[in-house]
Amino acid sequence: MQKKYLMTPGPTPVPAEVMLTMAAPIIHHRTPDFSAAFKQSVEGLKYVFQTESDVLLFACSGTGVMESAIVNCFSAGDTVIVTRNGKFGDRQKQICETYGLNVIDLAYEWTETVKPADIKAALDANPGVRGVIVTQSETSSGVLNDVKAIGEIVGPLEDTVLIVDSITGIGAVDCKTDEWNLDVVMTGSQKGLMLPPGLAACTVSKKAWKAYERSTLPKYYFDWMKYQKNVAKDTTPFTPAVTLVLGLNQALDMMRDEGIENTIARHSRLAKATRAGVEALGLKLFAPEDGRGSAVTPVWVPEGVDGKAIVKIMKDKHGVTIAGGQDDYAGRIFRIGHLGYFGEFDIITTLAALEMTLAELGYEFEPGTGIKGAELVFMEG
Ligand SMILES: *Cc1c(COP(=O)(O)O)cnc(C)c1O
Protein backbone atom coordinates (compact mmCIF):
# COMPACT_ATOMS: atom_id res chain seq x y z
CA MET A 1 0.00 0.00 0.00
CA GLN A 2 1.11 3.52 -0.71
CA LYS A 3 -0.60 6.55 0.81
CA LYS A 4 -1.38 9.09 -1.89
CA TYR A 5 -1.32 12.87 -1.88
CA LEU A 6 -2.90 15.01 -4.59
CA MET A 7 -0.94 18.24 -4.86
CA THR A 8 -2.21 19.57 -8.18
CA PRO A 9 -4.15 22.76 -8.93
CA GLY A 10 -7.16 20.79 -10.19
CA PRO A 11 -8.46 18.28 -9.52
CA THR A 12 -7.86 19.01 -5.86
CA PRO A 13 -8.42 16.86 -2.74
CA VAL A 14 -12.02 16.44 -1.59
CA PRO A 15 -12.72 16.49 2.17
CA ALA A 16 -14.14 13.27 3.64
CA GLU A 17 -17.27 15.17 4.80
CA VAL A 18 -17.97 16.14 1.21
CA MET A 19 -17.36 12.62 -0.10
CA LEU A 20 -19.72 11.20 2.55
CA THR A 21 -22.45 13.66 1.64
CA MET A 22 -22.15 12.56 -1.96
CA ALA A 23 -22.41 8.91 -0.98
CA ALA A 24 -26.10 9.38 -0.09
CA PRO A 25 -28.64 7.81 -2.47
CA ILE A 26 -29.47 9.98 -5.47
CA ILE A 27 -32.59 12.13 -5.18
CA HIS A 28 -34.78 13.40 -7.99
CA HIS A 29 -34.08 16.94 -9.12
CA ARG A 30 -37.73 18.01 -9.52
CA THR A 31 -38.42 17.82 -5.81
CA PRO A 32 -38.63 20.28 -2.92
CA ASP A 33 -35.58 18.58 -1.39
CA PHE A 34 -33.41 19.31 -4.39
CA SER A 35 -34.82 22.82 -4.81
CA ALA A 36 -33.88 23.64 -1.22
CA ALA A 37 -30.37 22.32 -1.79
CA PHE A 38 -30.03 24.20 -5.06
CA LYS A 39 -31.18 27.46 -3.51
CA GLN A 40 -28.64 27.00 -0.73
CA SER A 41 -25.85 26.37 -3.25
CA VAL A 42 -26.61 29.55 -5.19
CA GLU A 43 -26.58 31.58 -1.95
CA GLY A 44 -23.31 29.96 -0.88
CA LEU A 45 -21.72 30.68 -4.24
CA LYS A 46 -22.69 34.34 -3.93
CA TYR A 47 -20.80 34.38 -0.66
CA VAL A 48 -17.58 33.00 -2.15
CA PHE A 49 -17.89 35.16 -5.28
CA GLN A 50 -18.48 38.16 -2.98
CA THR A 51 -21.43 39.27 -5.09
CA GLU A 52 -25.10 40.22 -4.97
CA SER A 53 -25.37 39.64 -8.71
CA ASP A 54 -26.92 36.57 -10.28
CA VAL A 55 -25.00 33.32 -10.05
CA LEU A 56 -25.57 30.53 -12.56
CA LEU A 57 -24.50 26.93 -12.06
CA PHE A 58 -23.75 24.49 -14.89
CA ALA A 59 -23.02 20.79 -15.22
CA CYS A 60 -19.72 21.07 -17.12
CA SER A 61 -16.02 21.62 -16.56
CA GLY A 62 -14.51 25.09 -16.40
CA THR A 63 -14.11 25.39 -20.13
CA GLY A 64 -17.88 25.09 -20.55
CA VAL A 65 -18.53 28.17 -18.47
CA MET A 66 -15.74 30.01 -20.35
CA GLU A 67 -17.52 29.23 -23.62
CA SER A 68 -20.85 30.26 -22.08
CA ALA A 69 -19.48 33.72 -21.30
CA ILE A 70 -18.49 34.29 -24.90
CA VAL A 71 -21.72 33.07 -26.52
CA ASN A 72 -23.91 34.96 -24.05
CA CYS A 73 -22.12 38.32 -24.14
CA PHE A 74 -21.12 38.76 -27.77
CA SER A 75 -22.08 38.62 -31.43
CA ALA A 76 -19.93 37.48 -34.37
CA GLY A 77 -17.69 40.33 -35.45
CA ASP A 78 -17.60 41.98 -32.02
CA THR A 79 -14.18 43.20 -30.95
CA VAL A 80 -12.81 41.95 -27.64
CA ILE A 81 -9.47 42.35 -25.86
CA VAL A 82 -8.03 39.01 -24.77
CA THR A 83 -5.12 39.13 -22.35
CA ARG A 84 -3.01 36.02 -22.09
CA ASN A 85 0.05 35.00 -20.13
CA GLY A 86 -0.54 31.28 -19.99
CA LYS A 87 -2.43 28.30 -21.32
CA PHE A 88 -5.86 29.41 -20.13
CA GLY A 89 -5.53 32.85 -21.69
CA ASP A 90 -4.63 31.03 -24.91
CA ARG A 91 -7.84 29.02 -24.54
CA GLN A 92 -9.89 32.22 -24.18
CA LYS A 93 -8.46 33.45 -27.46
CA GLN A 94 -9.28 30.15 -29.18
CA ILE A 95 -12.88 30.24 -27.95
CA CYS A 96 -13.30 33.85 -29.14
CA GLU A 97 -11.87 33.00 -32.55
CA THR A 98 -14.06 29.90 -32.81
CA TYR A 99 -17.10 32.19 -32.52
CA GLY A 100 -15.87 34.73 -35.06
CA LEU A 101 -14.95 37.51 -32.66
CA ASN A 102 -12.34 40.06 -33.65
CA VAL A 103 -9.60 39.57 -31.04
CA ILE A 104 -7.21 42.27 -29.93
CA ASP A 105 -4.49 40.02 -28.62
CA LEU A 106 -2.56 41.27 -25.58
CA ALA A 107 -0.01 38.48 -25.26
CA TYR A 108 2.68 38.34 -22.59
CA GLU A 109 5.37 35.92 -21.58
CA TRP A 110 4.12 33.30 -19.12
CA THR A 111 6.50 34.81 -16.56
CA GLU A 112 4.89 38.25 -16.79
CA THR A 113 1.74 39.82 -15.41
CA VAL A 114 -0.90 41.45 -17.62
CA LYS A 115 -0.33 45.22 -17.57
CA PRO A 116 -3.58 47.14 -16.93
CA ALA A 117 -2.10 50.18 -18.73
CA ASP A 118 -1.94 48.10 -21.93
CA ILE A 119 -5.67 47.41 -21.64
CA LYS A 120 -6.35 51.10 -21.16
CA ALA A 121 -4.26 51.92 -24.24
CA ALA A 122 -6.00 49.22 -26.33
CA LEU A 123 -9.43 50.49 -25.25
CA ASP A 124 -8.48 54.08 -26.12
CA ALA A 125 -7.12 53.05 -29.52
CA ASN A 126 -10.12 50.85 -30.40
CA PRO A 127 -13.47 52.48 -29.68
CA GLY A 128 -16.36 50.01 -29.52
CA VAL A 129 -14.56 47.14 -27.79
CA ARG A 130 -17.32 44.96 -26.31
CA GLY A 131 -15.34 42.95 -23.82
CA VAL A 132 -12.09 42.51 -21.93
CA ILE A 133 -11.18 38.95 -21.00
CA VAL A 134 -8.67 38.23 -18.24
CA THR A 135 -7.46 35.17 -16.36
CA GLN A 136 -7.09 36.23 -12.72
CA SER A 137 -5.10 33.21 -11.52
CA GLU A 138 -3.24 31.64 -14.45
CA THR A 139 -2.88 28.02 -13.40
CA SER A 140 -0.25 27.18 -16.01
CA SER A 141 2.16 29.84 -14.76
CA GLY A 142 1.05 30.67 -11.21
CA VAL A 143 0.74 34.31 -12.23
CA LEU A 144 -1.84 36.47 -10.49
CA ASN A 145 -3.23 39.26 -12.67
CA ASP A 146 -4.54 42.47 -11.12
CA VAL A 147 -8.24 42.28 -11.96
CA LYS A 148 -9.03 45.02 -9.46
CA ALA A 149 -6.97 47.53 -11.46
CA ILE A 150 -8.52 46.26 -14.69
CA GLY A 151 -12.00 46.64 -13.15
CA GLU A 152 -11.24 50.30 -12.47
CA ILE A 153 -10.52 50.79 -16.17
CA VAL A 154 -13.42 48.78 -17.62
CA GLY A 155 -16.02 49.58 -14.93
CA PRO A 156 -16.97 53.05 -16.25
CA LEU A 157 -17.40 51.80 -19.86
CA GLU A 158 -21.11 51.12 -20.24
CA ASP A 159 -20.93 48.79 -23.22
CA THR A 160 -17.76 46.86 -22.36
CA VAL A 161 -17.94 43.84 -20.09
CA LEU A 162 -15.06 42.51 -18.02
CA ILE A 163 -14.95 38.72 -18.05
CA VAL A 164 -12.70 37.10 -15.44
CA ASP A 165 -11.57 33.48 -15.39
CA SER A 166 -11.12 33.01 -11.66
CA ILE A 167 -11.35 29.25 -11.92
CA THR A 168 -8.29 28.79 -9.68
CA GLY A 169 -8.75 32.21 -8.09
CA ILE A 170 -12.00 31.78 -6.16
CA GLY A 171 -11.22 30.50 -2.68
CA ALA A 172 -7.46 31.03 -3.06
CA VAL A 173 -7.05 34.74 -3.72
CA ASP A 174 -9.26 37.73 -3.10
CA CYS A 175 -11.84 38.32 -5.81
CA LYS A 176 -14.34 41.04 -4.91
CA THR A 177 -16.73 40.63 -7.81
CA ASP A 178 -19.03 43.59 -7.07
CA GLU A 179 -16.61 45.98 -5.41
CA TRP A 180 -14.11 45.58 -8.28
CA ASN A 181 -16.68 45.90 -11.11
CA LEU A 182 -16.13 42.40 -12.47
CA ASP A 183 -19.07 41.56 -14.76
CA VAL A 184 -18.62 37.83 -15.21
CA VAL A 185 -16.49 35.80 -12.80
CA MET A 186 -16.12 32.07 -13.29
CA THR A 187 -15.04 29.12 -11.20
CA GLY A 188 -15.06 25.32 -11.41
CA SER A 189 -15.77 22.61 -8.86
CA GLN A 190 -12.46 20.72 -8.99
CA LYS A 191 -10.43 23.74 -7.88
CA GLY A 192 -10.94 25.89 -4.78
CA LEU A 193 -14.43 24.52 -4.17
CA MET A 194 -12.94 21.19 -3.01
CA LEU A 195 -15.21 19.00 -5.15
CA PRO A 196 -14.71 16.46 -7.90
CA PRO A 197 -14.81 17.82 -11.47
CA GLY A 198 -18.20 18.41 -13.10
CA LEU A 199 -19.65 21.74 -11.96
CA ALA A 200 -18.88 25.27 -13.07
CA ALA A 201 -20.43 28.57 -12.04
CA CYS A 202 -20.38 32.21 -13.05
CA THR A 203 -21.65 35.55 -11.88
CA VAL A 204 -23.61 37.81 -14.25
CA SER A 205 -23.74 41.57 -13.53
CA LYS A 206 -26.43 43.95 -14.81
CA LYS A 207 -23.97 45.14 -17.44
CA ALA A 208 -23.42 41.55 -18.53
CA TRP A 209 -27.19 41.05 -18.85
CA LYS A 210 -27.27 44.11 -21.14
CA ALA A 211 -24.57 42.46 -23.23
CA TYR A 212 -26.70 39.30 -23.24
CA GLU A 213 -29.63 41.27 -24.69
CA ARG A 214 -27.42 42.47 -27.57
CA SER A 215 -25.73 39.13 -28.19
CA THR A 216 -26.70 37.16 -31.28
CA LEU A 217 -24.28 34.23 -31.09
CA PRO A 218 -26.16 30.90 -31.16
CA LYS A 219 -26.62 29.15 -27.82
CA TYR A 220 -28.81 26.44 -26.44
CA TYR A 221 -27.43 24.38 -23.54
CA PHE A 222 -25.47 27.38 -22.26
CA ASP A 223 -28.16 30.03 -22.81
CA TRP A 224 -27.86 32.01 -19.58
CA MET A 225 -31.50 33.15 -19.63
CA LYS A 226 -32.72 29.56 -19.44
CA TYR A 227 -30.73 29.16 -16.22
CA GLN A 228 -31.71 32.55 -14.83
CA LYS A 229 -35.46 31.90 -15.29
CA ASN A 230 -35.07 28.60 -13.45
CA VAL A 231 -32.92 30.01 -10.64
CA ALA A 232 -35.92 32.19 -9.81
CA LYS A 233 -37.87 28.94 -9.26
CA ASP A 234 -35.00 27.27 -7.36
CA THR A 235 -34.31 24.82 -10.12
CA THR A 236 -32.32 24.25 -13.29
CA PRO A 237 -33.41 24.02 -16.95
CA PHE A 238 -31.75 20.62 -17.49
CA THR A 239 -30.85 17.73 -15.21
CA PRO A 240 -28.33 19.17 -12.76
CA ALA A 241 -25.33 17.29 -11.34
CA VAL A 242 -27.48 16.45 -8.30
CA THR A 243 -24.78 14.67 -6.29
CA LEU A 244 -22.22 17.39 -6.87
CA VAL A 245 -24.70 20.08 -5.83
CA LEU A 246 -25.23 18.29 -2.49
CA GLY A 247 -21.45 18.02 -2.09
CA LEU A 248 -21.10 21.68 -3.02
CA ASN A 249 -23.33 22.71 -0.13
CA GLN A 250 -21.16 20.75 2.27
CA ALA A 251 -18.01 22.38 0.87
CA LEU A 252 -19.59 25.84 0.95
CA ASP A 253 -20.60 25.29 4.58
CA MET A 254 -16.96 24.52 5.36
CA MET A 255 -15.88 27.71 3.57
CA ARG A 256 -18.46 29.76 5.44
CA ASP A 257 -17.32 28.26 8.75
CA GLU A 258 -13.75 29.23 8.00
CA GLY A 259 -14.80 32.63 6.58
CA ILE A 260 -13.73 33.66 3.07
CA GLU A 261 -11.06 36.09 4.35
CA ASN A 262 -9.55 33.30 6.45
CA THR A 263 -9.68 30.88 3.52
CA ILE A 264 -7.76 33.36 1.41
CA ALA A 265 -5.28 34.04 4.25
CA ARG A 266 -4.68 30.30 4.68
CA HIS A 267 -3.87 29.96 0.99
CA SER A 268 -1.57 32.93 1.18
CA ARG A 269 0.39 31.28 4.02
CA LEU A 270 0.55 27.92 2.24
CA ALA A 271 1.87 29.65 -0.88
CA LYS A 272 4.39 31.68 1.11
CA ALA A 273 5.69 28.57 2.87
CA THR A 274 5.92 26.63 -0.40
CA ARG A 275 7.88 29.44 -2.00
CA ALA A 276 10.17 29.71 1.02
CA GLY A 277 10.73 25.95 0.96
CA VAL A 278 11.71 25.69 -2.69
CA GLU A 279 13.85 28.82 -2.55
CA ALA A 280 15.67 27.44 0.49
CA LEU A 281 16.57 24.46 -1.71
CA GLY A 282 18.16 26.87 -4.17
CA LEU A 283 15.37 26.48 -6.72
CA LYS A 284 13.96 29.41 -8.69
CA LEU A 285 10.33 30.48 -8.73
CA PHE A 286 8.67 30.82 -12.13
CA ALA A 287 6.04 33.51 -11.48
CA PRO A 288 7.23 37.13 -11.18
CA GLU A 289 7.48 38.88 -7.83
CA ASP A 290 4.71 41.34 -8.70
CA GLY A 291 2.18 38.62 -9.49
CA ARG A 292 2.37 35.40 -7.53
CA GLY A 293 -0.95 33.71 -6.84
CA SER A 294 -1.76 31.42 -3.94
CA ALA A 295 -3.29 28.51 -5.87
CA VAL A 296 -0.14 26.95 -7.30
CA THR A 297 3.63 27.40 -7.08
CA PRO A 298 5.47 26.73 -10.35
CA VAL A 299 9.20 26.14 -9.98
CA TRP A 300 12.00 26.04 -12.57
CA VAL A 301 13.60 22.62 -12.88
CA PRO A 302 17.24 23.06 -11.84
CA GLU A 303 19.88 22.70 -14.52
CA GLY A 304 21.04 19.16 -15.14
CA VAL A 305 17.90 17.60 -13.63
CA ASP A 306 15.25 15.80 -15.69
CA GLY A 307 12.03 17.72 -15.00
CA LYS A 308 9.68 14.98 -16.12
CA ALA A 309 11.52 12.56 -13.82
CA ILE A 310 10.79 14.83 -10.83
CA VAL A 311 7.03 14.52 -11.40
CA LYS A 312 7.27 10.79 -12.11
CA ILE A 313 9.42 9.85 -9.11
CA MET A 314 7.33 11.98 -6.76
CA LYS A 315 4.22 10.14 -7.90
CA ASP A 316 5.48 6.59 -8.37
CA LYS A 317 7.92 6.34 -5.51
CA HIS A 318 6.46 8.75 -2.95
CA GLY A 319 2.75 8.84 -3.84
CA VAL A 320 2.77 12.63 -4.21
CA THR A 321 1.15 13.87 -7.42
CA ILE A 322 2.30 17.31 -8.52
CA ALA A 323 1.82 18.86 -11.96
CA GLY A 324 4.41 19.27 -14.68
CA GLY A 325 4.76 22.25 -16.98
CA GLN A 326 2.40 22.74 -19.92
CA ASP A 327 3.13 23.50 -23.57
CA ASP A 328 6.54 25.22 -23.94
CA TYR A 329 7.31 24.58 -20.29
CA ALA A 330 6.77 20.81 -20.27
CA GLY A 331 9.79 19.33 -18.49
CA ARG A 332 11.14 22.79 -17.66
CA ILE A 333 8.97 23.60 -14.66
CA PHE A 334 6.96 21.66 -12.12
CA ARG A 335 3.94 22.97 -10.25
CA ILE A 336 2.92 22.34 -6.64
CA GLY A 337 -0.79 22.93 -6.12
CA HIS A 338 -2.13 24.14 -2.77
CA LEU A 339 -5.66 25.08 -3.71
CA GLY A 340 -8.69 24.06 -1.70
CA TYR A 341 -8.54 21.45 1.04
CA PHE A 342 -4.92 22.00 2.08
CA GLY A 343 -3.09 22.49 5.34
CA GLU A 344 0.45 23.07 6.56
CA PHE A 345 1.46 19.43 6.61
CA ASP A 346 0.49 18.89 3.00
CA ILE A 347 3.20 21.41 2.15
CA ILE A 348 5.74 19.80 4.51
CA THR A 349 4.99 16.36 3.05
CA THR A 350 5.36 17.59 -0.50
CA LEU A 351 8.63 19.38 0.20
CA ALA A 352 9.97 16.24 1.90
CA ALA A 353 9.07 14.16 -1.15
CA LEU A 354 10.61 16.80 -3.39
CA GLU A 355 13.85 16.72 -1.40
CA MET A 356 14.09 12.93 -1.61
CA THR A 357 13.34 13.06 -5.32
CA LEU A 358 15.91 15.77 -6.05
CA ALA A 359 18.52 13.83 -4.08
CA GLU A 360 17.82 10.75 -6.17
CA LEU A 361 18.26 12.83 -9.33
CA GLY A 362 21.67 14.07 -8.21
CA TYR A 363 20.74 17.61 -7.20
CA GLU A 364 22.97 18.77 -4.35
CA PHE A 365 21.58 20.34 -1.19
CA GLU A 366 21.45 19.78 2.57
CA PRO A 367 18.48 17.46 3.31
CA GLY A 368 15.83 19.21 5.41
CA THR A 369 16.57 22.68 4.07
CA GLY A 370 13.33 22.98 2.13
CA ILE A 371 11.18 21.70 4.97
CA LYS A 372 12.89 24.10 7.33
CA GLY A 373 12.18 27.02 5.00
CA ALA A 374 8.48 26.21 5.05
CA GLU A 375 8.38 25.50 8.77
CA LEU A 376 9.86 28.88 9.57
CA VAL A 377 6.96 30.52 7.70
CA PHE A 378 4.39 28.42 9.54
CA MET A 379 6.02 29.15 12.90
CA GLU A 380 5.69 32.90 12.29
CA GLY A 381 2.11 32.22 13.46
C1 LIG B 1 -8.92 24.42 -14.71
C2 LIG B 1 -9.00 25.74 -15.36
C3 LIG B 1 -9.94 26.00 -16.37
C4 LIG B 1 -10.95 25.03 -16.87
O1 LIG B 1 -10.47 23.82 -17.22
P1 LIG B 1 -11.43 22.54 -17.31
O2 LIG B 1 -10.44 21.46 -17.55
O3 LIG B 1 -12.35 22.74 -18.43
O4 LIG B 1 -12.14 22.44 -15.99
C5 LIG B 1 -9.98 27.27 -16.89
N1 LIG B 1 -9.16 28.23 -16.47
C6 LIG B 1 -8.25 28.03 -15.51
C7 LIG B 1 -7.39 29.16 -15.08
C8 LIG B 1 -8.15 26.78 -14.93
O5 LIG B 1 -7.25 26.56 -13.96
The ligand as an ORCA input file, in Angstrom:
! r2SCAN-3c Opt
* xyz 0 1
  C      -8.923     24.418    -14.706
  C      -9.005     25.735    -15.364
  C      -9.942     26.002    -16.367
  C     -10.953     25.032    -16.865
  O     -10.470     23.818    -17.225
  P     -11.427     22.538    -17.314
  O     -10.439     21.458    -17.550
  O     -12.350     22.739    -18.433
  O     -12.138     22.442    -15.991
  C      -9.980     27.269    -16.888
  N      -9.164     28.233    -16.471
  C      -8.251     28.031    -15.509
  C      -7.388     29.161    -15.084
  C      -8.147     26.777    -14.928
  O      -7.250     26.564    -13.957
*
